[in-house]
């Protein structure tokens, strides 16, 4: 009972802190607070926070989308679908809802098919001069690719590494990567490279991401195809750097462009996998349109010194 009282007091203090600061903190700070509540699984408190934001601005599509996620996590499907549709009405219509594990509770409901249909129709309306059916097929594969990877971030924050939970999500990722590549190869066998004329720049980029996450055999098999796609302007030049580093690190060699990282159990942070000739790394990165490696490291929350 004493522990329960202490916990209630802690939650009460958190609520006081949020309510007192909500009118003065910046939008990015607000997002960080909501994210922290999501990570620790306090969906009820997070929802109250989003409702306050909603009352201040009922047209903030990102906030409304997060309300839908909270309701889904709380298994309130009716409210989840209401606010998810509302967020799509207001512009959260790029398809990323399909990659959001927070909405997983909704997938078996018949209304989820309606959400998928809405997002598909919006995608096709935005890409009228391409093979929209093929583009949407590849987009769905891309979102399937992204879903467990996005979920793994919160799982790592919650359970740490190593952990059985991370081992489980890693197996899911490996299975999806392999299945997606098999399906993409089937498409390649029929159409060749799915370039911008066929499925648009966004679709071509999504096809590359599937290759980037595929098993090593496929990465090597389609390496030259990726180079040709870069020469044609279907994907950015930096894609070659990313794929080169993927292949090298999987083969146990040093990477050339510093695009590949790993998580260190000792420092509890990310760090770069071994790099060849670190002194000239930024020259090579600049050649392929990549930012300085120091700035790249900061995006992953650590400082890099050569």
N, C-alpha and C positions, 0 to 999 in steps of 0.2 A: 504493500500500500504506500509506504514511504517513497519507494522508487517511482511509483505512478504519480504521486504528488509533485515530486521533483521534475518529472518529465513534463507535466502539465504547466508548471511554472516556466520551464525553459521555452516551451512553445508560445506561452503567453508573452514572454519577453521578446521573442522573435517577432511576433505579430506587432507588438508595440513599436519595435524598431522599424519594421517595414512601413507601418502606417504613418509614423512620424517623419520618415524620410521620403516618402513616395512622391511628394510634390516638388522635391528639390534635387533629387539625383538625376543624372543623365540617363538617356535611353539605353545606352550600352550597359550601364550599371544595373538598370532594371532587368535587362535580359540575363545578366550574370547571376542575379539573385534568384530569378525564376529557374535558371538552369541548375543552380545548386540545390534547390528544393526538389527538382526532378530527380537528381542523382541520388539523393538520400531517400527517395521514395515517399516524400511528404506531399502527395498529390492534392489532398484536401486544402492544405495551406497554400500551395501553389495556385490552385484554382481560385481561391479567395483573392489572391494577389492579382490574377488576370481579370477577374470580375471588376475589381477596383479600376484597373486600367481601361477596361471596356466601358465602364460608366463615364470615364473622362473622354474617351475617344472610341465611339462605337463603330468606326470605319477602319480601324487598324487591323488589316487582314492578317498580319503575322500573329498578333495577340489573339485574335479570334481562332486562328488555326491552333494555337497552343491551348486554348480553352477546349477545343475539340479533342486534343490529345489527352488532356487531363480527364475529361469525361470518359474517354475510351479506357484509360488506365483504371478508372474507378468503376468500370463496367456499366456505366450509364449510357447505353447505346443510343437512345432516342436523342438525348442532348448532344452526344458526340456527332451524330450524323447531321443534326440541325446546324451546329456551328461549323462543321466541316464544309457543308454546302454553302453556308454563308461566307466562309473564307474564300471559296472558289469564286463566288459571285464578285468578291472584292479584289480578285487578282492573284490569289494563291493557286494558280492553275497550271503550273509548269510540270506537274506529274510527280513531284518529289513525295507526295503523300503515299505513293506506292512503295517507297523505300523506307517508310517510317515504321519501325517496330513498335512504337508507342500506339499505333493504330491496329495492331495485330488482332486485338479482340473483336474487331469489326469485320474481319475478312470472311467469316462464315455466314454473315448476315446477308440476305438477298439485296439489301440496299448498297452493299459494297460494290456489286456489279454495276449499279447505277452510277456510283462514283467513278469507277473505271471507265464507263462509257462516256461520262461527261468529260473526263480528262482526255480521252482519246479523240473525241469530237473537237475539242479545243485545239489539240495538237494538229489535227488535220486542217483546221481552219487557218492556223498560223503558217502552214507549210504547203500552200496550194499548188506550187509548181514542182513538187517532188512526188516520188512514189510514197504516198502517205501511209499505205498499209505496211510496206516494208519498213519504213522509218519508225512507225509505232512499234512494230515487232522488235526491232533492235533496241528501241527506247525501253521497252518493258524488260528486256534482258539486262540492260544497263541498270535499271532500278533494282532488279533482283540482285545484281552484283553489289550494289551500294548498300542495300538494306542491312545485311549482317555486319558489314564493315562499320557502318554508322553506329549500330547497336553495340559493337565491341568497345567503342570509346567509353560509353557509360558503364559497361560491364567491368572494364578495367579500373575505372574510378571507384566503383563500388566494391569490387572483390579483390582487386590487385592482380599482380602477376608474380609468379605463376599461380594459377588457381584452376580448379575443375571447371568453373564457369567459362574461363577464357579458353581452356582446352576444347570445350564443347563448341563454342562459337567459331573457333578456328577450323574445326572439322566441317562445320556448316559452310564456312567460306570456301574451303577447298572443294567441296562437292559442287557448290554452285558455280565456281570458276570453271570447273571441268565441263559441266553440263552446258554452260553458256557458250564455251568455245566450240563444243561439238555442234551446237545449233548454228553458230556463226560460220563455221566451216561449211555447213550445208548450204548456207546462203552464198558464200564465196564461190562454191562449186557451180552455182547456178548463175550468179550475176557478176562474178569477179569482185574487185574491191568496191565496196559500197561508198562511192565518192559523193561530193557535194551536189553534182548534177542529178544523182539518183535519189539521195535522201537528205540533202542539205548539209551544211557545215556542222551543225550540232549532231546530226545522225552519224556523220563520218567520225567525229571526235568520240562519240559513244562506242562505236565499233572498235576504235583503237584502245579504249580503256579496257574492253573485254579481252583484247589480245595482251595488254599489259599485265593483266591479272591471271592469264592462262598458265597452264603448266609449261615448263621450260621447252619441251619438244615443240610446242606450237609457237612459242615466242621466236625460236630460231627459224622455224619453218616459214613464218610470215615476215621475217625481218626485212627482206628485200622488198616485199610488197608495201611495207610501211614507208620505206625510203622513196619508192616511186610515188606514193600518195603525197609525201612531203613535197617532192619536186613538182607535182601537179597543183599544189596549193590546196589539197583536200584537208590536210591537217597541218598544225604548226611544226616548225623545225625542231622545237624542243622535244617533240615526241621521240625523235631518234635518240636524244640523250637519255631520256627516261628508259627506253627499251634497252639501250646498250648497257646501262647500269644494272637493270634487272637481270639480264643474261649473265653479265660478269659476276655479280654477287651470288647468283644461284650456282654458278660453276666454282665458287670458292675463290674468286679472284678479286682484286681491288677494283673499285668503280672509278670511272674517269670524270664524272660530272657532279658527284655529290648529291644525287637525288634520292638515295636509298638510306633509310634510317632503321634503327632497331631500338628496343626498349631495354634499358639497363636495370637489372634488379638491384645493383649496388647503389646507384645514384638516384633511383626511382624517377628517372627521366629518360627522354629520348637522346640518342647520340647517333653520329654517322657511322655507317659501316665503313671498313677500311678504304681509304682513298689513295689513288696513285698520284704521286707528285703533288702534294697539297699546296706547295708554294705557288703553283701556276693554275690552281683550280678555277679562279675567277676569270682568267683569260679564256679557258675552255667553256665555262658557263656562258660568258658574254657572247661567244661565237654562236651559241645555240639559243640565244634569246632568254637566258635564265638570269634571275636577279643574283646579286652577290651572295655567296654562301652564308655570310654572317646574317644577312636579312632573312634568308630562308630558314636558318636555325631558329631565329626568334619566333617565327610562325609556329614552331613546335615547342616553344616554351623553354629554350635553353640557349646559352651563349657559346658560340664557337670561336676558338682561338687557334690559329695555325702556329 
